[in-house]
Amino acid sequence: MNPPPPARSLPLTIAGVLLLLSCAAHAGLGWPAVRHELVEHAAPPDLVSTMAIGWLFGSVAMGAFGVIALVAGLGIAGGGSVAALVVGLAYGGFGVVTYAIYRDPHFLGFVVIGLLAVVGALRALRRT
């Protein structure tokens, strides 16, 4: 006997779309405005960089949450594993880009954690 197909949810799908739009606005409109204000107030470059890292990681997280909400809202089978894959890609991808920019070994931790999540998610998806 086959399990019933995953349920679809219009509110969750809409939430996913809105999260993705918010992600784009947060990174593309919000950060430039905040950066401008920091520079206008003569914030030290170290502070601006640190704020950028946190702000843009928040944007990446919003995008990942949006994809997860869409997967759940559309009732895509294996949604839990897909969600873990999205988190791993977002976390690891952020680590790679941030390490490439700042060369701070701290961000290699993001890469390792992201890779672990991606590998685990792909293994789980192969089993389904």
C-alpha positions as CSV (number, residue, x, y, z in Angstrom):
1,M,0.0,0.0,0.0
2,N,1.4,3.4,-1.0
3,P,1.4,6.2,1.5
4,P,-0.8,9.2,0.7
5,P,0.8,12.0,-1.2
6,P,2.1,14.9,1.0
7,A,-0.5,17.6,1.7
8,R,-0.2,20.9,-0.1
9,S,-0.7,24.2,1.8
10,L,-1.5,27.5,0.1
11,P,-0.6,29.6,3.1
12,L,2.7,27.8,3.5
13,T,3.4,28.3,-0.2
14,I,2.6,32.0,0.0
15,A,4.8,32.3,3.0
16,G,7.7,30.7,1.1
17,V,7.3,33.1,-1.8
18,L,7.1,36.1,0.6
19,L,10.3,34.8,2.4
20,L,12.1,34.6,-0.9
21,L,11.0,38.1,-1.9
22,S,12.0,39.4,1.6
23,C,15.4,37.8,1.2
24,A,16.0,39.7,-2.0
25,A,14.8,43.0,-0.5
26,H,16.8,42.4,2.7
27,A,20.1,41.8,0.7
28,G,19.5,44.1,-2.3
29,L,17.8,47.1,-0.7
30,G,18.2,46.8,3.0
31,W,22.0,46.3,3.2
32,P,23.0,49.1,0.8
33,A,20.9,51.5,2.9
34,V,22.4,50.4,6.2
35,R,25.9,50.4,4.7
36,H,25.4,53.9,3.5
37,E,24.3,55.1,6.9
38,L,27.3,53.4,8.6
39,V,29.7,55.0,6.2
40,E,28.0,58.4,6.6
41,H,28.5,58.1,10.3
42,A,32.2,57.2,9.8
43,A,31.9,53.7,11.1
44,P,35.2,51.9,11.2
45,P,35.7,49.5,8.2
46,D,35.9,46.5,10.6
47,L,32.5,47.3,11.9
48,V,31.0,47.7,8.4
49,S,32.5,44.3,7.4
50,T,31.2,42.6,10.5
51,M,27.7,44.1,10.0
52,A,27.8,43.0,6.3
53,I,28.6,39.4,7.3
54,G,25.7,39.2,9.8
55,W,23.2,41.1,7.6
56,L,23.9,39.0,4.5
57,F,23.9,35.7,6.4
58,G,20.5,36.7,7.6
59,S,19.5,37.2,4.0
60,V,20.8,33.8,3.0
61,A,18.9,32.2,5.9
62,M,15.7,34.0,4.8
63,G,16.2,32.5,1.3
64,A,16.8,29.0,2.7
65,F,13.7,29.3,4.9
66,G,11.7,30.4,1.9
67,V,12.8,27.4,-0.1
68,I,12.0,25.1,2.8
69,A,8.5,26.6,3.2
70,L,7.9,26.2,-0.5
71,V,8.9,22.6,-0.5
72,A,6.6,22.0,2.4
73,G,3.8,24.1,1.0
74,L,3.9,22.4,-2.4
75,G,3.9,19.0,-0.7
76,I,7.1,17.8,-2.3
77,A,7.9,14.2,-1.3
78,G,11.0,13.9,0.8
79,G,10.5,17.4,2.0
80,G,12.5,16.9,5.2
81,S,15.6,15.7,3.3
82,V,15.2,18.5,0.8
83,A,15.0,21.0,3.6
84,A,18.2,19.6,5.1
85,L,19.8,19.9,1.7
86,V,18.7,23.5,1.3
87,V,20.1,24.3,4.8
88,G,23.4,22.6,4.0
89,L,23.8,24.4,0.6
90,A,22.9,27.8,2.1
91,Y,25.2,27.4,5.1
92,G,28.1,25.9,3.2
93,G,27.7,28.3,0.3
94,F,27.8,31.2,2.6
95,G,30.9,29.8,4.2
96,V,32.7,29.4,0.9
97,V,31.8,32.9,-0.3
98,T,32.6,34.6,3.0
99,Y,35.9,32.7,3.3
100,A,36.9,33.7,-0.2
101,I,36.2,37.4,0.6
102,Y,37.7,37.6,4.2
103,R,40.1,34.7,4.3
104,D,39.1,34.1,7.9
105,P,39.3,30.4,8.9
106,H,36.3,30.9,11.1
107,F,34.1,30.6,8.0
108,L,35.6,27.2,7.1
109,G,33.4,25.9,10.0
110,F,30.3,27.0,7.9
111,V,31.7,25.0,5.0
112,V,32.3,21.8,7.0
113,I,28.8,22.0,8.7
114,G,27.2,22.7,5.3
115,L,29.0,19.7,3.7
116,L,27.9,17.4,6.5
117,A,24.3,18.5,6.0
118,V,24.5,18.1,2.2
119,V,26.0,14.6,2.4
120,G,23.5,13.5,5.0
121,A,20.5,14.9,3.0
122,L,21.7,13.3,-0.3
123,R,22.1,9.9,1.4
124,A,18.6,10.2,2.9
125,L,17.1,11.3,-0.5
126,R,18.7,8.3,-2.2
127,R,17.0,6.0,0.3
128,T,13.5,7.4,-0.5
